[in-house]
Amino acid sequence: MPELTAEVDRLSLVIDIGGMPVRVNTVDPGFVAILQQRYSGFVGESDQPEIEFDVELTSPSFADPNAPVEVTQRHGRWSLRRGDFLAEWEPASRTGKIRQTANPYSIDAVLRIVHSLVLARRGGFLLHSASAVRNGKAFLFAGVSGAGKTTISRLAPPDATLLTDEISYVRKESSGYIAHGTPFTGELARLGENISAPVAALYLLAQGPYNRIDLIAPADAARGLLANVLFFAEDEELVQSIFHSAFDFVSRVPVSRLTFVPDSRVWELIG
């Protein structure tokens, strides 16, 4: 059951993605209902969330949600800004504020940005890729828009569990890399399952006249991985961390080019 607590007319809801609980505080029950629906399956309970945001809801404006994202840091405090929201986050206190209208898209962007910053310091990353679990192992399918992430997800057999069709959540653990399900959706508009599994392979997608897997050299694999990492901050230290993570990842996880036709038989090569 979702955690809904009242404190001086304040309502709280915990959104747990990738094993990192984020508490969102608001005074608007309608906004809580929006979040419960948007993050169904990822709403949980935690007495000690890793991050806590107070959300101030504003009147609708004509701000452009497609405007560029600005992510900056000054004196240990991050500022996140887009046409439809303004947010601040202080890692030391694990607290922040978000100013937005009552919609799920603005806070969705804030969560993606904050998770990408936290993961960068921990050796992980968000990846523009579909991912699924099969036989207890996670498989990632990366590519730009149109490369086939939605197609490969739609073609997945019944014994494959979809983690996401759009943004994969990859954490580094002592045993290797783990992929987690996310509520960040693409064209399928279907939330991933809130489960995790060790990453067995990364496939860089290419559509062609046949189904074929070709192993990629580590340098090319790292470039292909980095081309699909979601990272918004121009922070030299964290950018270097992302580079190190990419090269570590490809040294531990096989990376291949997957050329495929839009047919379910491609999954005979996977898993």
CORSULRA-V18783 format. One record per residue. RES is the residue in three letters. SS is DSSP state (alpha for helix, beta for strand, coil for the rest). PSI is psi in whole degrees, -180 to 180 (* if undefined). BURIAL is + if it has 9 or more other ideal C-beta (glycine too) atoms within 8 Angstrom, else -. Layout:
res: [RES & RES]
ss: [SS & SS]
psi: [PSI & PSI]
burial: [BURIAL & BURIAL]
This chain:
res: [MET & PRO & GLU & LEU & THR & ALA & GLU & VAL & ASP & ARG & LEU & SER & LEU & VAL & ILE & ASP & ILE & GLY & GLY & MET & PRO & VAL & ARG & VAL & ASN & THR & VAL & ASP & PRO & GLY & PHE & VAL & ALA & ILE & LEU & GLN & GLN & ARG & TYR & SER & GLY & PHE & VAL & GLY & GLU & SER & ASP & GLN & PRO & GLU & ILE & GLU & PHE & ASP & VAL & GLU & LEU & THR & SER & PRO & SER & PHE & ALA & ASP & PRO & ASN & ALA & PRO & VAL & GLU & VAL & THR & GLN & ARG & HIS & GLY & ARG & TRP & SER & LEU & ARG & ARG & GLY & ASP & PHE & LEU & ALA & GLU & TRP & GLU & PRO & ALA & SER & ARG & THR & GLY & LYS & ILE & ARG & GLN & THR & ALA & ASN & PRO & TYR & SER & ILE & ASP & ALA & VAL & LEU & ARG & ILE & VAL & HIS & SER & LEU & VAL & LEU & ALA & ARG & ARG & GLY & GLY & PHE & LEU & LEU & HIS & SER & ALA & SER & ALA & VAL & ARG & ASN & GLY & LYS & ALA & PHE & LEU & PHE & ALA & GLY & VAL & SER & GLY & ALA & GLY & LYS & THR & THR & ILE & SER & ARG & LEU & ALA & PRO & PRO & ASP & ALA & THR & LEU & LEU & THR & ASP & GLU & ILE & SER & TYR & VAL & ARG & LYS & GLU & SER & SER & GLY & TYR & ILE & ALA & HIS & GLY & THR & PRO & PHE & THR & GLY & GLU & LEU & ALA & ARG & LEU & GLY & GLU & ASN & ILE & SER & ALA & PRO & VAL & ALA & ALA & LEU & TYR & LEU & LEU & ALA & GLN & GLY & PRO & TYR & ASN & ARG & ILE & ASP & LEU & ILE & ALA & PRO & ALA & ASP & ALA & ALA & ARG & GLY & LEU & LEU & ALA & ASN & VAL & LEU & PHE & PHE & ALA & GLU & ASP & GLU & GLU & LEU & VAL & GLN & SER & ILE & PHE & HIS & SER & ALA & PHE & ASP & PHE & VAL & SER & ARG & VAL & PRO & VAL & SER & ARG & LEU & THR & PHE & VAL & PRO & ASP & SER & ARG & VAL & TRP & GLU & LEU & ILE & GLY]
ss: [coil & coil & coil & coil & coil & beta & coil & coil & coil & coil & beta & beta & beta & beta & beta & beta & beta & coil & coil & beta & beta & beta & beta & beta & beta & beta & coil & coil & alpha & alpha & alpha & alpha & alpha & alpha & alpha & alpha & alpha & alpha & coil & coil & coil & coil & beta & beta & coil & coil & coil & coil & coil & coil & beta & beta & beta & beta & beta & beta & beta & coil & coil & coil & coil & coil & coil & coil & coil & coil & coil & coil & coil & beta & beta & beta & beta & beta & coil & coil & beta & beta & beta & beta & beta & beta & coil & coil & beta & beta & beta & beta & beta & beta & coil & coil & coil & coil & beta & beta & beta & beta & beta & beta & coil & coil & coil & alpha & alpha & alpha & alpha & alpha & alpha & alpha & alpha & alpha & alpha & alpha & alpha & alpha & alpha & alpha & alpha & alpha & alpha & coil & coil & coil & beta & beta & beta & beta & beta & beta & beta & beta & beta & beta & coil & coil & beta & beta & beta & beta & beta & beta & coil & coil & coil & coil & coil & coil & alpha & alpha & alpha & alpha & alpha & alpha & coil & coil & coil & coil & coil & beta & beta & beta & beta & beta & coil & coil & beta & beta & beta & beta & beta & beta & beta & coil & coil & beta & beta & beta & beta & beta & coil & coil & coil & coil & coil & coil & coil & coil & coil & coil & coil & coil & coil & coil & coil & beta & beta & beta & beta & beta & beta & beta & beta & beta & beta & beta & beta & coil & coil & coil & coil & beta & beta & beta & beta & coil & coil & alpha & alpha & alpha & alpha & alpha & alpha & alpha & alpha & alpha & coil & coil & beta & beta & coil & coil & coil & coil & coil & alpha & alpha & alpha & alpha & alpha & alpha & alpha & alpha & alpha & alpha & alpha & alpha & alpha & alpha & alpha & alpha & alpha & coil & beta & beta & beta & beta & beta & beta & beta & coil & coil & coil & alpha & alpha & alpha & alpha & alpha & alpha & coil & coil]
psi: [143 & 151 & 114 & 108 & 147 & 132 & 104 & 56 & 17 & 135 & 142 & 143 & 137 & 125 & 115 & 106 & 130 & 25 & 15 & 97 & 132 & 122 & 132 & 125 & 138 & 165 & 7 & 108 & -29 & -37 & -37 & -42 & -39 & -45 & -39 & -41 & -44 & -39 & 29 & 129 & -16 & 10 & 125 & -153 & 143 & 127 & -17 & 74 & 151 & -28 & 146 & 125 & 133 & 127 & 123 & 118 & 136 & 169 & 149 & 144 & -175 & 23 & 143 & 113 & -11 & 5 & 156 & 146 & 135 & 122 & 112 & 159 & 136 & 122 & 42 & 5 & 130 & 140 & 126 & 126 & 137 & 176 & -24 & 3 & 161 & 125 & 152 & 145 & 131 & 103 & -34 & -41 & -7 & 28 & 160 & 174 & 144 & 132 & 117 & 173 & 172 & 74 & 159 & -11 & -37 & -50 & -29 & -45 & -42 & -44 & -42 & -44 & -48 & -42 & -39 & -37 & -43 & -45 & -37 & -38 & -15 & 11 & 10 & -169 & 161 & 136 & 133 & 83 & 155 & 159 & 151 & 155 & 131 & 130 & 38 & 8 & 146 & 140 & 132 & 141 & 99 & 151 & 160 & 173 & 131 & -6 & -24 & 15 & -46 & -40 & -48 & -33 & -43 & -30 & -4 & 138 & 168 & -26 & 7 & 134 & 123 & 127 & -37 & 154 & 10 & -54 & 114 & 144 & 111 & 119 & 147 & 128 & 172 & -28 & -8 & -151 & 138 & 134 & 134 & 151 & 151 & 159 & 7 & 110 & 158 & -136 & -28 & -22 & 37 & 124 & 144 & 167 & 141 & 68 & 176 & 161 & 155 & 140 & 122 & -29 & 152 & 129 & 129 & 120 & 143 & 130 & 139 & -169 & 6 & 168 & 124 & 143 & 127 & 121 & 142 & 142 & 150 & -43 & -44 & -35 & -42 & -41 & -42 & -38 & -49 & -32 & -18 & 4 & 135 & 115 & 132 & -16 & 139 & 70 & 116 & -43 & -46 & -34 & -42 & -38 & -41 & -43 & -45 & -40 & -41 & -46 & -33 & -43 & -50 & -16 & -16 & -26 & 130 & 134 & 128 & 159 & 123 & 107 & 132 & 157 & 154 & 73 & 142 & -17 & -18 & -29 & -11 & -20 & -10 & 133 & *]
burial: [- & + & + & - & - & - & - & - & - & + & + & + & + & + & + & + & + & + & - & + & + & + & + & + & + & + & - & + & - & - & + & + & - & + & + & + & - & + & + & + & - & + & + & + & - & + & - & - & + & - & + & + & + & + & + & - & + & - & - & - & - & - & - & - & + & - & + & - & + & - & + & - & + & - & - & - & + & + & + & + & + & + & - & + & + & + & + & + & + & + & - & - & - & + & + & + & + & + & + & + & + & - & - & + & - & + & + & + & + & + & + & + & + & + & + & + & + & + & + & + & - & - & + & + & + & + & + & + & + & + & + & + & + & + & - & - & + & + & + & + & + & + & + & - & - & - & + & + & + & + & + & + & + & - & + & + & - & - & - & + & - & + & + & + & + & + & + & + & + & + & + & + & - & - & - & + & + & + & + & + & + & + & + & + & + & + & - & + & - & - & + & + & + & - & + & + & + & + & + & + & + & + & + & + & + & + & + & - & - & - & + & - & + & - & - & + & - & + & - & - & + & + & - & + & + & + & - & + & + & + & + & - & + & - & - & - & - & + & + & - & + & + & + & + & + & + & + & + & + & + & - & - & + & - & + & + & + & + & + & + & + & - & - & - & - & + & + & - & - & + & -]
